[in-house]
Amino acid sequence: MTPDWIAVDWGSSNVRAWAMGPDGAIASGSSDDGMGKLAKAEFEPALLRLIEPWLGSGVIPVIACGMVGAREGWHEAPYRSTPCTPIVSGELMPVPTTDQRIRMMIAPGLSQAKPADVMRGEETQVAGALALLPGFDGVFCLPGTHSKWVHVSAGEVISFQTFMTGEMFALLSQHSVLRHGMGGEGSDEASFAQGVSDAIERPERISARLFTLRAEGLLTTLPPAAARSRLSGMLIGLELAAAKPYWLGQRIALIGAEALSARYGLALTEQGAASETLDATACTLAGLAAARGVLQKAKP
């Protein structure tokens, strides 16, 4: 098997690769060789360990997005300034390689001057979403460790804003006093909705509401699933309150992991805002295909 080209999504924690044929992915692989674990000289060997079975005697283009293009990554791909299209196939950053069987290129991220903001990898998902939803005009929400709200019009990213919601949840649930009442992995939809409502109605009270979770755990044996869900709701509610200028009255599409996107969708529904959900991997592949200049709608 020899693919036409290879698509790579290289984040801080892991790397995923797909062998791409005329109709989409024909093989895939992944490893935990994320950007955060590698020195610059280790990126090419890490990539080759993943894609070696797909290489032949010719030269295969490899197009990557994500933190691989960061200053601390394999090769820095300078940010493109908004407003702009999320990806331009002619502006990929070429990367010198020792192995002559691959022609490595990295998609640049996007930057915004005021308020200062940056993204790497999400611009590729936005480009893919636009390929999957022709004529889309509105807002993409990309939930995650650092959630992003992206305003798109006429095929361009007009503005965007990042929220550290996922990281805050991890810190509070695992490293703060709240951790004592949040064991397990369960969820409670009613508690989540309550947290969203509390945050949107009285955001200035959230610091106090957070400690209430600890107090209720001590005094009323608040179930861990309810505590975790209410904390999640509070933090997502804070994000929605701050991002309201983005989503209010707009068409909204969510791009992310299924469970997390469902939570954002529920929170938006509670505020009377409808949303649709796109598969994150499908968006990544379609975006990398756009970077390659391929007109196909790449499938995972």
N, C-alpha and C positions, 0 to 999 in steps of 0.2 A: 504494500500500500504506500503510495506516494501522494500526499495532499497537494493541492494547488498552492496553499499557503497555510500559515499557522497563526492562530489567534491566542493571545496571552493576556490574562488579567492578573497583575502582580501587585499584591497588597503588602501591608506591613507584616502580616502574620502568615500568609500562605500564597501560593501561586497556582493558578489553574491554566491549562493549555488545551487547545482543541485543534485537531487536524481538520482543515476545512476543504471540502470538495465543492463542486458546482452547486449542490443543493443544500449546503450547510455543513454542520459538523459530522464527521465520519468516525471520529475517535476522540477520546479525551483523557486527561490525566491531571493529577494534582499532587502537591507535596506541601510540607510545612516550611519550605525554604523561603519565608517571607523576607521582605526588604530589611526588616529590623534585625535579622539574624546574620546578615551577610556583609562581608567586606566587599569592596568594589571588584576585586579580582575573583571573587567567588560566584558572581552572578552568572557568567557564561557556563561554567561547569554545572551549576545548579540547573540551568535551562536545558543543557544537553542531556543530563540524566533523565529529564522528563520527556524530551522529544526525540531522543536518539532512534527509537524504533520507526519513526516516520521519515527519517532522512535517507536520501538516496545519493546518487553520484552528482546530481545537479544542484543548483542553488535555489533554495526555497525562501521566500519572503516570510519574515516573522514580524507581526505587528503587535505591540504590547501597549497596555494602558495601566495607569495606577501609580503607586509609589515607587515603582522601578525608575520613573523619571524624575524623582525628587533629588534635591541637592545631595542627600545622603545615599541615593540609590546607585544604580549601575552607571547611568549617564544622565546628567541634568537636561531636561527638556524645558526650556523657559516658558513661563506662563504666557498665554495670549490674553489680551485685555478685552473685557466686555465693554459695550455690547458687541457681540460677534456670533458667528455660527459656532456651534459646539465643537465641531471637528472640520478640518479642511485636509483632504487627502494629500495635497501638495505641501503641507507644512509639518510633516512628520520628521522627527529628529533621528538622523541616521546614527547608528552606534557601531564603532569599529569592533570586529570580532576576530579571534584567532582562527576559529573554524570557518573555512571558506564555503561550507555547504549552506550557511544561513546568511541572509541579508536582514540584519536587525534594525527595526525602527520603533520609535516610541512616540505615542500621541501626547502632545503638550497638554497641561492642565489649563485652567482659566483663572484669571485674577480680577479683582474688583478694587478700585481705589477707595471709594467712600460709600458705606463703611468698608474698611479693609477686610478682604476675604479672599480665600483661595479654594480651589478644588482640584483633585487629581483622581481620575477614574470615573467620577460622576458625570463629567462632560461626555464621556463615551456612552454611558447609559442614556443620557439625555438625547444624544444623536441617534441612538438606536430606537428610543421611544418615538422620536419624530419620524423615523423610517417606518415604524409599525403603526403609527397614527398619523397618516398624511394630513396636512392642514391643521394640525393641533395648534390651538392658541389658548394659552392659559398658564397653569402652574403645575410643575412637577414637584412632588415631595418625595425625598429619598431618605426614609427612616434608617437609622443605624447608630453606631457609636457617636458619630457627629452628623446629625440629621441636616439635610439641606432642603431649602425651598427655592425653587428656580422659576423665575418668570420668563416665559418664552412667547415671542410674538414674531410672526412672519419668518419663522425658521431661525431666529436669533435668540441667544440668551441675553435678555435685557438687564436683569439684575438677579442676585441670589443672596441668601443669608444662611449661615451655619449656626446650629444649636448643639451644644455639648450634652444633649439629653441622655443619650445612651451611656456616656462615660459617667455622668452624674449619678445615674441609676446604679451603675456598677460600684462606684465609690461609696454611695450611701448604704446600699444593701449588703455590701461585703466588708467595708472598712470603717463604718461609723457605728455609733451606739445602737443604731437600728438593726444591725446585723443579728442581734440576739433573738429577734422575733421573726426572722425571715428565712428560716430553713426550708428546704424542699423546693419543688418546681411548680406547684399547682397554681391555678388562677381562679379568680372570682370576678365575674363580669359586673355584678352589682357594685362591688367595692371599687373596681376600676372606674366605673361611671361616676361614682361619688367623688373619687379623687379628681377626675377631670372637672366636674362641676365646682368643687371647692377652689381649684386653682383659677378657673376662669372668672368666677364670681368675686373672689377676694384674693388676688395674687399677692397682695402685701401681707397676708396672713400665713403664707405657706411655711415660713420658717417655724412658726408656732405649730401649725398643723402637722409638720413632720415629727416633732417631738411627741405629739399626741399619739402617734403610732406606737412609740415606745411605752408611753404611759398606759395605753389601753392593753398592751400586751402583758403588762404587770398586774393591772387591776381587774381586767375582764377576760383575760386569756384570749385576746384577739388571735384568731387562727393565722398561721404564717401565710397561707395563700391569700387571705383577705388583706393582710398587711402589705405583702409584696404588690398585690394588684392595686391597692389604693396609692402606694408610693409611685408606681408606674403611671397611674392616672394623673396624679398631681404634677409630675414632671412633664408629661405629654401635654397636660392642660396648660401649664405655664408656656410651653413652646407654642401651642395654638394661639394663646392670648397675644404673644409677642408677634407671631407671624400673621395675625389677622389681616393686615393690609395686603398680604399676598393672596390668601385664599378666599376672602369674602367676595362673593359674587362672581367667582372665577370657575372655569372648568378645572377640575383637579384630578390628576393621575398620580397614583402611588407606585413607586418602584422600589422593591425591597424584598426581604425575606417574608414568606407567607404569613407567619404568625404575627410578626411585628407590624406588617402592613395592615393586617386585620384589626389590630388595636388602634392604629391611627384612623382607619376607616370608621370604626365604632365611635371614636372620639369626635370625628367630624360629623357623623350622623347625629350625635347628641347636640351638636350646634346647628343642625338643620342644613348641613352642607353635604351634598352627594359627592362621591368619588369613585373612580374606577382603579383597578389594580393591574399592573403589568408585571410579568415575570422578570426578575432582575437579570438572570442569566441570558434570557432571550434578548433583552435590551443591550447587554454587554456585547453579545455576538453580533447583533445588528449594527451596533455602533462601530465595532472594529471592522466589520464589512464595509461600512461607509468610509472609514479611514483608509481602507484598502482601495476604495473606489469601485467596490463590487455593488451591483444594484440588487442583489438578492436580499431577502429578509432572512438572515441567518437564524437557524433553529438550534436549540441546545441538544 
